[in-house]
Amino acid sequence: MATDHLGTEERYAVFPFYLCLDVSQSMAGEPIAEVNAELPQIRASVGQDPAVAEVIRFGIVTFSDVARTVLPLVDLALVEAMPKVEVEGRTSYAAAFDHLRRVIEADYYTGRSEGERWYRPAVLFVSDGRPTDPEERWLEAHRRLTDPSWRRHPNILAFGFGEAVPEILATVAENKPNRAYVAAEGAAPSAVVPELMAGLVQSIVSSSASAYTGTPQLVPPQLPNMQAIPVDELE
């Protein structure tokens, strides 16, 4: 793989991952507690493995009525503690998608100014409910985020549990095979969230390994208790 030469150091291009977390009121109680319990494992698995940390940059965006960056894109090896996320209001997918587009654009130019090269970023989208925005509003925000004419448009993996709607998650993941997953109806957050977060770590680690082979790709996780949402083939 080609590398940039910065001073005396050769560096791989970085692979940015954005964890986009639903923190709406429906996440109150056990779901948000499980998320906060599992976030340190991402830091431990990614940040403490030098081979992974060299390639991966990781950020966390939360969304409810508004979207916020609670962990700016960073080398997790430099993070002392993961943020604690808290529940807020409704479930604005539009706020999440609009925020991601702005943040990815800004992060890309910041990285370039520091001598970084980027692979296409990945978004790990996690929600336990359906969007509370008007459909046309969140779909338009999603179109801007995934617009192929925007060179930084991310690849998206979407994960849902609780009241999340499989068809909507498939749309979030651009109806691509093995990019959207949903837990079984009625599955307890205490079972779903740890498996989901472990799966996200697996995806990040496997994706980072692919970068070293010269053929970087977003590797979907193995989630035994979540089903990949089938998508229709278009004629």
N, C-alpha and C positions, 0 to 999 in steps of 0.2 A: 504494500500500500504506500502511496506517495505520502510524504509528511512535509510539513513546513519546517524550515530551519530558523529557529529563533535564538540568536546568540549561538551558544554551543549546544543547545538542547533541541532534539528532534521530538515533535509532539504529534500524536494522532489527532485527527479531526474529532471534535466532541459531538456526542449524541445527546441532545437535550430531551429530557422527559419532564412533562408537566402533569402532576397529579391534580385533577380538577374534582373537588369534593363537594357534594351536596351537604349543606349545613342548615337546611330548612327545619322548621319546627317538628316535622315528622321524624327527624333524626334524634330527637331528644331522648334521654335515658340510655338504654342499653346500646343502641347503634353508635352514638357519638362516643360513649365510654369505650367501646371496643375499638373504634378507630384510633382514639388517643392511646390506647394500650398497645396497638400494633405499630404505630408510626415509628417508634424507636428501632424496631426491627429493620426497617428500610435503611436507616442510618447505619446500623450495625452491619448489615449484609452488603451494602453498597459502599459506604464510606470507608469501611475498614478493610476492604479488599483492594490493594493497590492497583491491580490490573483492571478492575471495574472502575474504580474512582478516576483513573487516568482518562477514561473515555466519557463516562457519564456525567452530565450536569443535571441537577434535579431541582425542581421548584414545586411549590404547592399553591394552588388557587382554590379558594372556597367561594361558594355562591349560595345566595338565598334571594332576598330582594335585590341585593347588589352583589358584586363579585369583588374579592380582595385577594391580593398577593400576601400570603402569610409566611411564605418562605421564598425569597427571591432566588432565581436560578443560581445554583452554586455547586461547587465541588463538595460532595458530602463529607469528604475527609476533613474539611475545614469547619464543619458544623459541630458545636459542642453539645447541643440538645435540640431536639425537634420541637416545633411549636405545638401548643395545645389548641385545638380548634373547639369552637363553641357554637351552639345552635343560635339561629337568628330568626328570619321571617319566612317568606314564601319561597317558591322554587322557580326562579327566573333563569331558564336556560339561555335566554337572550343575553342577560347580563354576563353569564359565564363565557359565551362565545365572543361577545364584543370585547370583553376584557382580555381573553386569550389572544385575540388578534393584535391588540395594542401591545401586550406584554411581549409576545414573540417577536414582533417587529423591533421593539426597543432593545430587547436582549440580543437579538442578532447583530445590530449595529454596535452595541457595546462590546460584544465578543469580537467582532471584526476589528474594532479600534484597538483591542488588546492582542491582536495577532492570531485569533482563533479561526479555524475553519469549522464549519458545521455540516453534519448530516441533517437530513430532514427531521424536524422535531416530531416527537410523539406526545400525544395527549392521552392520559389514562382517566377516563370520565366515569365517575361513580355517583349513582343516584338511587334513592329509595322511593322516588315518586315521579309523577308526571309533571310536565311544566305547567306553571300557572300563568304564563304569558299567553296572549292571543297566538294562535298557531302561526299566522303569517309573520308575526314579529320574531319568534325564535327561529323560524325557518329562514328568514332573510338574514339574521345574524349568523346562522350556520352556513349559509351560502357564501357569505363574505369570508368566513374563517377557512372554508374548504375550497375557495375559488382557485382553480388550477392555474390561472394567470398570475396569481400571487405566489412568487417563488418560494416563500417560506410556509406555505400551507402545510399543516401537520397531518400525519397519519393518526387516526383515532381508534383506540380500543374503548368500548363502552360496556359498563357492568351495571347491572341493576338487581335490586331485591326489594322486598316489601311491596309497595304499590307501583313500582316501575312497570312501564308498558313495553313489552318486547318489540312491537312494531316501531315505537318511537326510538328505542335504543338502537335498532337496526338503522334507522334514518340517521341518527347521530354518528354512527360508524360508517356512513355512506353506503350502506347495503353491501358491504364487502364481506365475503365469507370468512368465518372465524375471527371476526372483529367485534362482535357483540354477544354478550352472555347475560343470562338471567338465572337467578336462584329459583328453586322450586317454590311454588306458592305456599306461604305459611312457614317457610324456613326461618328458624330463629336467628337473629343477628349474632348471637354468641357463637353460632356455628358458621354462618356465612362470612362475617367480616374477617375473622382470622384466616380462613381459607383464601378469601379474595386478596387480602393484603400479602399473604405468602405468594400467591400467584403473580401479583404485581412485581414482587421482588424477583421471582423466577424469570419473568418476562424481561426485566431490566438487565439481569445478569446474563441471560442468554443472548439478548440483543447486543450487549457490549462485547461478548465473545465473538459474535459474527463480524464485528468491526475489525478484529484482528485478522480475520481470514481474507480481508480485501473485498468481501461481498456483504456489507452491512445491511441488516434487515430488522424490521420490527417483528419479534418472535412472540406469538400469542402464548399465554400461559396454559398449563394443564390444570383444569379445575374440575375435579371429579364430581362435585355436588352442584355445579352450575352447568346449564345447558347452553351450547352455542345456538344462537338464534338463526334459523334458516332464512335465506334470502331467495327471492324469486329471480330466475334468469330472465333477462329482458330479450325480446325478439328483435 
